[in-house]
Amino acid sequence: MSASRAPDYRTWTIAEAKARLSELLRLVQKEGPQYIGTKKSFVIISEEEWRSLKRPKKPLGLWLIENLPTVGELELPDRNEPEREIPFQ
């Protein structure tokens, strides 16, 4: 079992998954991802979860444009202050 899996998840053999496909799909809907295979692993997830993973992420620049007005004014240090710490020097 992989370290990223929750310990309560069951790993199905390929033969079990083929023989009990309807149960496997019901458990995906009810309990979440189901794992198939021991040597070569596969994860079965619902279409809703798959679509949420495939949804494109919003670029940082666009997020900043949309959310900066709600942040208020940012206090930026004066670049000409002599005591200003300069990193990576």
C-alpha positions as protocol buffer text, in pm:
chain_id: "A"
residue {
  index: 1
  type: MET
  ca { x: 0 y: 0 z: 0 }
}
residue {
  index: 2
  type: SER
  ca { x: 133 y: 345 z: -95 }
}
residue {
  index: 3
  type: ALA
  ca { x: 222 y: 598 z: 176 }
}
residue {
  index: 4
  type: SER
  ca { x: -17 y: 854 z: 24 }
}
residue {
  index: 5
  type: ARG
  ca { x: -322 y: 628 z: 64 }
}
residue {
  index: 6
  type: ALA
  ca { x: -536 y: 635 z: 371 }
}
residue {
  index: 7
  type: PRO
  ca { x: -491 y: 310 z: 567 }
}
residue {
  index: 8
  type: ASP
  ca { x: -864 y: 226 z: 554 }
}
residue {
  index: 9
  type: TYR
  ca { x: -877 y: 211 z: 173 }
}
residue {
  index: 10
  type: ARG
  ca { x: -906 y: -132 z: 22 }
}
residue {
  index: 11
  type: THR
  ca { x: -697 y: -236 z: -277 }
}
residue {
  index: 12
  type: TRP
  ca { x: -893 y: -449 z: -523 }
}
residue {
  index: 13
  type: THR
  ca { x: -728 y: -711 z: -740 }
}
residue {
  index: 14
  type: ILE
  ca { x: -799 y: -674 z: -1111 }
}
residue {
  index: 15
  type: ALA
  ca { x: -1003 y: -997 z: -1106 }
}
residue {
  index: 16
  type: GLU
  ca { x: -1215 y: -870 z: -814 }
}
residue {
  index: 17
  type: ALA
  ca { x: -1269 y: -536 z: -985 }
}
residue {
  index: 18
  type: LYS
  ca { x: -1384 y: -705 z: -1306 }
}
residue {
  index: 19
  type: ALA
  ca { x: -1615 y: -945 z: -1125 }
}
residue {
  index: 20
  type: ARG
  ca { x: -1765 y: -681 z: -894 }
}
residue {
  index: 21
  type: LEU
  ca { x: -1762 y: -369 z: -1112 }
}
residue {
  index: 22
  type: SER
  ca { x: -2102 y: -237 z: -1001 }
}
residue {
  index: 23
  type: GLU
  ca { x: -2000 y: -265 z: -634 }
}
residue {
  index: 24
  type: LEU
  ca { x: -1669 y: -96 z: -709 }
}
residue {
  index: 25
  type: LEU
  ca { x: -1845 y: 196 z: -881 }
}
residue {
  index: 26
  type: ARG
  ca { x: -2096 y: 226 z: -595 }
}
residue {
  index: 27
  type: LEU
  ca { x: -1811 y: 246 z: -343 }
}
residue {
  index: 28
  type: VAL
  ca { x: -1637 y: 514 z: -551 }
}
residue {
  index: 29
  type: GLN
  ca { x: -1953 y: 723 z: -530 }
}
residue {
  index: 30
  type: LYS
  ca { x: -2013 y: 651 z: -160 }
}
residue {
  index: 31
  type: GLU
  ca { x: -1661 y: 633 z: -8 }
}
residue {
  index: 32
  type: GLY
  ca { x: -1432 y: 799 z: -260 }
}
residue {
  index: 33
  type: PRO
  ca { x: -1135 y: 672 z: -462 }
}
residue {
  index: 34
  type: GLN
  ca { x: -1086 y: 297 z: -495 }
}
residue {
  index: 35
  type: TYR
  ca { x: -751 y: 136 z: -573 }
}
residue {
  index: 36
  type: ILE
  ca { x: -705 y: -150 z: -818 }
}
residue {
  index: 37
  type: GLY
  ca { x: -394 y: -362 z: -864 }
}
residue {
  index: 38
  type: THR
  ca { x: -96 y: -443 z: -648 }
}
residue {
  index: 39
  type: LYS
  ca { x: 196 y: -451 z: -890 }
}
residue {
  index: 40
  type: LYS
  ca { x: 68 y: -174 z: -1116 }
}
residue {
  index: 41
  type: SER
  ca { x: -178 y: 49 z: -931 }
}
residue {
  index: 42
  type: PHE
  ca { x: -478 y: 237 z: -1064 }
}
residue {
  index: 43
  type: VAL
  ca { x: -720 y: 471 z: -888 }
}
residue {
  index: 44
  type: ILE
  ca { x: -1090 y: 490 z: -978 }
}
residue {
  index: 45
  type: ILE
  ca { x: -1257 y: 822 z: -896 }
}
residue {
  index: 46
  type: SER
  ca { x: -1597 y: 974 z: -972 }
}
residue {
  index: 47
  type: GLU
  ca { x: -1647 y: 1191 z: -1280 }
}
residue {
  index: 48
  type: GLU
  ca { x: -1722 y: 1490 z: -1056 }
}
residue {
  index: 49
  type: GLU
  ca { x: -1387 y: 1455 z: -879 }
}
residue {
  index: 50
  type: TRP
  ca { x: -1206 y: 1401 z: -1209 }
}
residue {
  index: 51
  type: ARG
  ca { x: -1360 y: 1717 z: -1358 }
}
residue {
  index: 52
  type: SER
  ca { x: -1260 y: 1920 z: -1052 }
}
residue {
  index: 53
  type: LEU
  ca { x: -901 y: 1799 z: -1095 }
}
residue {
  index: 54
  type: LYS
  ca { x: -904 y: 1881 z: -1468 }
}
residue {
  index: 55
  type: ARG
  ca { x: -1043 y: 2233 z: -1417 }
}
residue {
  index: 56
  type: PRO
  ca { x: -774 y: 2483 z: -1520 }
}
residue {
  index: 57
  type: LYS
  ca { x: -617 y: 2674 z: -1234 }
}
residue {
  index: 58
  type: LYS
  ca { x: -650 y: 3049 z: -1241 }
}
residue {
  index: 59
  type: PRO
  ca { x: -319 y: 3225 z: -1322 }
}
residue {
  index: 60
  type: LEU
  ca { x: -172 y: 3422 z: -1032 }
}
residue {
  index: 61
  type: GLY
  ca { x: -186 y: 3750 z: -1225 }
}
residue {
  index: 62
  type: LEU
  ca { x: -558 y: 3713 z: -1290 }
}
residue {
  index: 63
  type: TRP
  ca { x: -621 y: 3614 z: -926 }
}
residue {
  index: 64
  type: LEU
  ca { x: -433 y: 3925 z: -808 }
}
residue {
  index: 65
  type: ILE
  ca { x: -631 y: 4151 z: -1042 }
}
residue {
  index: 66
  type: GLU
  ca { x: -959 y: 4007 z: -915 }
}
residue {
  index: 67
  type: ASN
  ca { x: -869 y: 4001 z: -545 }
}
residue {
  index: 68
  type: LEU
  ca { x: -638 y: 4298 z: -489 }
}
residue {
  index: 69
  type: PRO
  ca { x: -926 y: 4549 z: -460 }
}
residue {
  index: 70
  type: THR
  ca { x: -1058 y: 4353 z: -160 }
}
residue {
  index: 71
  type: VAL
  ca { x: -720 y: 4347 z: 15 }
}
residue {
  index: 72
  type: GLY
  ca { x: -697 y: 4723 z: 60 }
}
residue {
  index: 73
  type: GLU
  ca { x: -377 y: 4920 z: 43 }
}
residue {
  index: 74
  type: LEU
  ca { x: -50 y: 4740 z: 72 }
}
residue {
  index: 75
  type: GLU
  ca { x: 223 y: 4904 z: 272 }
}
residue {
  index: 76
  type: LEU
  ca { x: 541 y: 4879 z: 67 }
}
residue {
  index: 77
  type: PRO
  ca { x: 883 y: 4971 z: 208 }
}
residue {
  index: 78
  type: ASP
  ca { x: 1071 y: 5264 z: 60 }
}
residue {
  index: 79
  type: ARG
  ca { x: 1342 y: 5132 z: -170 }
}
residue {
  index: 80
  type: ASN
  ca { x: 1573 y: 5422 z: -84 }
}
residue {
  index: 81
  type: GLU
  ca { x: 1584 y: 5365 z: 294 }
}
residue {
  index: 82
  type: PRO
  ca { x: 1943 y: 5288 z: 393 }
}
residue {
  index: 83
  type: GLU
  ca { x: 1845 y: 5040 z: 668 }
}
residue {
  index: 84
  type: ARG
  ca { x: 1639 y: 4833 z: 428 }
}
residue {
  index: 85
  type: GLU
  ca { x: 1763 y: 4474 z: 430 }
}
residue {
  index: 86
  type: ILE
  ca { x: 1858 y: 4349 z: 83 }
}
residue {
  index: 87
  type: PRO
  ca { x: 1823 y: 3973 z: 54 }
}
residue {
  index: 88
  type: PHE
  ca { x: 2051 y: 3757 z: -163 }
}
residue {
  index: 89
  type: GLN
  ca { x: 2345 y: 3995 z: -148 }
}
